[in-house]
Amino acid sequence: MAVVDRPQTAIPAPARGATDQPPRRRGLRRFWPQYVAVAPFYVLFLIFGLFPIGYSIVLSFTDWDGVGTIKFVGLAQYRYLVSDPRFWNAALNTLIIWLLSTIPMLFLALVLAFLLHSNIGAKGVYRVAFFVPNITSMVAMAIVFGSVFSDSFGLINAALKQLGADPVGWVSTYWGIKVTLAAMVIWRWTGYNAIIYLAGLQAIPTELYEAARVDGANSWRVFSQITVPLLRPVILFTLITSTIGGLSLFTEPQILFAGASGPANTGGPDEAGMTIVLYQYNQAFNQFDFGYGSAIAWALFVFAVVFAIINWRLVRERDGIKTPSRQTKEVGS
């Protein structure tokens, strides 16, 4: 068989500069307006966010008053924190206030969201009304709650006197202070969480509610058997965020007891309203012990991380997603 020589087709050389740059560089040059548009946020975060966070780690290993020479002390600040009774008192106060506020707040928010999702009139008015406390000035909020819960001229004690009961020291006793702070948290954040629950409710198919009504289910059975199980991921989200917020409680005791116990706010009598963040603020900005204040901040960070990990693992287990350790054991068996 004769071999036919085919003419070789010349492949044109690429234009100069078309492919001599790496794809990454071409992408950066192509989208540089978008990068420039978002750059201010990252620059500000680097200066006022990331750098202070990183520098606080360094400060936690030092003894520094903010002006003099920085003295490296190693783990001395953390060793003192473990044995500091005031820190553990602040941690206990924070936990009690969280228990008194978070659980009732989330339950009330869930009920409000369920009612707003029902067929009622003026839904928009109610939604705005429930969300207003979250954007109300904390100074005005402290003035109002100071008037309501005051020991001498508070509205609640006035109502108790009319009923023949003894007045309660809402801002002067151990449990009264905690109930007052918990009430402030509930009033401020219930509407916020209700809006989140309402968004989750709107994602539930309406056919489920219609089928339940056809089967004769009342409102409580629909709420407990359909709404709550399908909203469990949203509930866990609000639980985690509310717990992190509860661990970081600062504004309420700082404003409510400002000036009541001297220049350094100690959270009322016997430090009953002293939270972890308030104690950290006093150590750093009133006692000028920035090293110990940084150590307290990172201890709080560890608490938040531990709680988040526990909840994350519980969610994975209950959703049927097995962890690597469980998968290995089941395969081996």
C-alpha positions in Angstrom: 0.0 0.0 0.0 1.4 3.3 -1.0 1.9 5.8 1.8 0.4 9.2 1.1 2.3 12.0 2.6 -0.1 14.4 4.2 0.9 18.1 4.4 1.6 19.1 8.0 -0.8 21.8 9.3 1.1 24.5 11.0 -0.2 25.4 14.4 -0.2 29.1 14.9 1.9 30.4 17.7 -0.1 32.0 20.5 -0.1 35.7 20.7 2.6 37.2 22.9 1.4 37.8 26.3 -1.8 35.8 25.9 -0.6 32.6 27.8 2.7 33.6 29.3 1.1 34.6 32.6 -0.1 32.2 35.2 -3.9 31.8 35.5 -3.8 33.1 39.0 -2.2 36.4 37.9 -4.7 36.7 35.1 -7.6 36.2 37.6 -6.2 38.9 40.0 -5.8 41.4 37.2 -9.3 40.6 35.8 -11.1 41.0 39.1 -9.0 43.8 40.7 -11.9 46.2 41.0 -13.8 43.7 43.1 -10.8 43.1 45.3 -10.3 46.8 45.8 -13.9 47.2 46.7 -13.7 44.7 49.6 -10.2 45.6 50.6 -11.2 48.4 53.2 -13.0 45.8 55.3 -10.0 43.5 55.5 -7.6 46.3 56.1 -9.7 47.6 59.0 -10.2 44.0 60.3 -6.5 43.4 60.2 -5.7 46.6 62.1 -8.5 46.7 64.6 -9.5 43.0 64.8 -6.9 40.4 63.9 -3.9 42.3 65.3 -5.4 43.0 68.7 -6.6 39.4 69.0 -3.1 38.1 68.2 -1.4 40.6 70.4 -3.7 39.6 73.3 -2.2 36.2 73.2 1.3 37.7 73.7 0.0 39.9 76.5 -1.5 37.0 78.4 2.1 35.8 79.0 3.3 39.1 80.3 2.8 41.6 83.2 2.1 45.0 81.8 0.2 48.0 83.0 -0.2 49.6 79.6 2.5 52.2 80.0 5.7 50.7 81.6 8.0 47.9 80.5 6.4 44.7 79.4 7.6 41.8 81.6 7.4 38.3 80.4 6.0 36.0 83.1 5.2 32.8 81.2 2.2 30.9 82.5 2.0 32.9 85.8 -1.2 34.7 84.8 -3.0 31.4 84.0 -1.8 29.8 87.2 -3.2 32.7 89.1 -6.5 32.6 87.2 -7.0 28.9 88.1 -6.7 29.8 91.8 -8.5 33.2 91.7 -11.8 33.0 93.6 -13.2 36.2 92.1 -12.8 34.7 88.6 -14.7 31.6 89.5 -17.4 33.6 91.3 -17.8 35.6 88.1 -18.0 32.3 86.1 -20.7 31.0 88.4 -22.6 34.2 88.2 -22.4 34.1 84.4 -23.7 30.4 84.4 -26.6 31.2 86.7 -27.7 34.2 84.7 -27.5 32.1 81.5 -29.7 29.4 83.0 -32.3 32.0 84.2 -32.4 33.8 80.8 -31.5 31.6 77.9 -33.9 28.7 78.4 -37.0 30.9 79.1 -36.0 33.3 76.4 -35.7 30.7 73.6 -39.0 29.0 74.7 -40.8 32.3 74.6 -39.3 33.2 71.3 -40.4 29.9 69.8 -44.0 30.5 71.0 -44.0 34.0 69.7 -42.7 32.9 66.3 -45.3 30.1 66.1 -48.1 32.7 66.9 -46.7 35.1 64.3 -46.7 32.3 61.8 -50.4 31.6 62.4 -53.3 33.3 60.7 -53.4 36.5 62.8 -53.9 40.1 61.7 -51.3 42.9 61.8 -48.3 40.5 61.6 -46.0 43.3 60.5 -46.8 45.4 63.5 -46.1 42.6 65.9 -42.9 41.7 64.2 -41.6 45.3 64.5 -42.8 45.5 68.1 -41.0 42.3 69.2 -37.8 43.4 67.4 -37.7 46.9 68.8 -36.1 45.9 72.2 -33.0 44.6 70.3 -32.2 48.0 68.8 -33.2 50.1 71.8 -30.4 52.1 73.5 -29.0 50.2 76.4 -28.8 53.4 78.4 -32.5 54.0 78.1 -33.1 50.3 78.8 -31.1 50.5 82.0 -33.0 53.5 83.2 -36.3 51.8 82.6 -35.3 48.6 84.3 -33.8 50.6 87.1 -37.2 52.2 87.7 -39.1 48.9 87.4 -36.8 46.9 89.7 -35.7 49.5 92.1 -35.8 48.4 95.8 -37.3 51.7 97.1 -39.5 53.1 94.4 -39.7 50.3 91.8 -43.0 49.4 90.1 -42.7 45.8 90.9 -42.2 46.4 94.6 -45.0 48.9 94.6 -47.3 46.2 93.1 -46.1 43.7 95.7 -47.0 46.1 98.5 -50.5 46.6 97.1 -50.9 42.8 97.2 -49.7 42.7 100.8 -46.3 41.0 100.0 -42.9 42.1 101.2 -40.7 44.1 98.8 -37.8 42.2 97.1 -34.3 43.5 96.8 -34.0 43.2 93.1 -30.7 45.2 92.8 -29.3 44.5 96.3 -29.6 40.8 96.9 -27.8 37.8 95.4 -30.7 36.2 93.6 -32.5 39.5 93.0 -29.6 40.9 91.0 -29.4 37.7 88.8 -33.2 37.7 88.1 -33.0 41.4 87.1 -30.1 40.8 84.7 -31.9 37.7 83.3 -35.0 39.8 82.8 -33.0 42.4 80.9 -31.5 39.7 78.6 -34.9 38.1 78.0 -36.5 41.4 77.1 -33.8 42.4 74.8 -33.2 39.2 72.8 -36.5 37.4 72.7 -37.7 39.2 69.7 -34.4 38.7 67.9 -34.6 34.9 68.3 -38.3 35.0 67.4 -37.5 36.5 64.0 -34.9 33.7 63.4 -37.5 31.0 64.4 -40.1 32.7 62.2 -37.7 32.3 59.2 -37.3 28.6 60.0 -41.1 28.2 60.3 -41.6 29.7 56.9 -39.4 27.0 55.4 -41.6 24.2 56.8 -44.1 22.9 54.1 -47.6 24.1 54.9 -48.9 20.7 53.8 -47.8 19.2 57.1 -49.8 21.6 59.1 -52.9 21.1 56.8 -52.6 17.3 57.2 -52.3 17.6 61.0 -55.4 19.9 61.1 -57.3 17.4 59.0 -56.4 14.6 61.4 -57.8 16.7 64.3 -54.5 17.8 65.9 -54.9 20.9 68.2 -52.4 23.8 68.3 -50.3 22.3 71.1 -49.9 19.0 69.3 -49.0 20.7 66.0 -46.5 22.8 67.9 -44.9 19.9 69.8 -45.0 17.2 67.2 -44.3 19.1 63.9 -42.9 22.6 64.6 -40.3 21.7 67.3 -38.8 18.6 65.6 -38.5 20.3 62.2 -37.0 23.4 63.8 -34.3 21.5 65.8 -31.4 22.7 63.7 -32.5 26.3 64.1 -33.1 25.8 67.8 -29.6 24.4 68.2 -28.2 27.4 66.3 -30.0 29.9 68.6 -28.9 27.9 71.6 -25.3 28.1 70.7 -25.3 31.7 69.8 -27.3 32.6 72.9 -24.9 30.7 75.0 -21.9 32.5 73.5 -23.7 35.8 74.1 -24.5 34.7 77.6 -20.9 34.0 78.3 -20.0 37.4 77.0 -22.6 39.2 79.1 -21.2 42.7 79.9 -23.4 45.6 78.8 -26.3 44.9 81.2 -24.4 44.7 84.5 -22.0 47.5 83.4 -24.8 50.0 82.8 -27.2 48.8 85.5 -24.6 49.0 88.3 -22.5 51.9 87.0 -21.4 54.1 89.8 -23.2 51.9 92.4 -20.0 50.4 93.8 -17.3 53.0 93.1 -15.2 53.7 90.0 -14.7 50.0 89.4 -18.1 48.3 88.6 -18.2 45.1 90.6 -21.7 44.1 89.7 -23.6 45.3 92.7 -23.4 44.1 96.4 -21.2 41.1 97.0 -20.3 41.0 93.3 -23.5 39.2 92.6 -23.8 40.7 89.2 -20.1 40.3 88.3 -19.8 38.4 85.0 -16.6 37.1 83.3 -16.4 39.9 80.8 -17.1 42.5 83.4 -14.3 41.1 85.6 -12.0 41.0 82.6 -12.8 44.6 81.9 -12.1 45.7 85.5 -8.8 43.9 85.5 -7.6 45.4 82.2 -9.0 48.9 82.3 -9.5 49.7 86.0 -6.6 47.8 87.6 -4.5 48.2 84.4 -3.4 44.6 84.5 -3.6 43.9 80.8 -1.7 40.6 81.1 -4.3 39.1 83.5 -7.2 40.7 81.5 -5.9 39.0 78.4 -5.6 35.6 80.2 -9.2 35.9 81.3 -10.3 36.7 77.8 -8.6 33.6 76.4 -10.1 31.5 79.3 -13.5 32.7 78.2 -12.6 31.8 74.6 -11.7 28.2 75.7 -15.1 27.9 77.5 -17.0 29.0 74.4 -15.0 26.6 72.2 -15.6 23.6 74.5 -19.3 24.3 74.6 -19.5 24.7 70.8 -17.6 21.4 70.3 -19.9 19.5 72.7 -23.0 20.8 70.9 -21.5 20.1 67.5 -20.8 16.5 68.4 -24.3 16.1 69.9 -25.8 17.4 66.7 -23.7 15.0 64.5 -24.7 12.0 66.6 -28.4 12.8 66.7 -28.5 13.6 62.9 -27.0 10.1 62.2 -23.6 11.4 61.0 -21.0 9.1 62.5 -17.7 10.4 63.7 -14.5 8.7 62.4 -14.0 6.9 65.7 -17.4 5.3 65.6 -17.1 4.3 62.0 -13.8 2.5 62.7 -15.3 0.6 65.6 -18.3 -0.5 63.6 -16.2 -1.6 60.7 -13.9 -3.6 63.0 -16.9 -5.3 64.7 
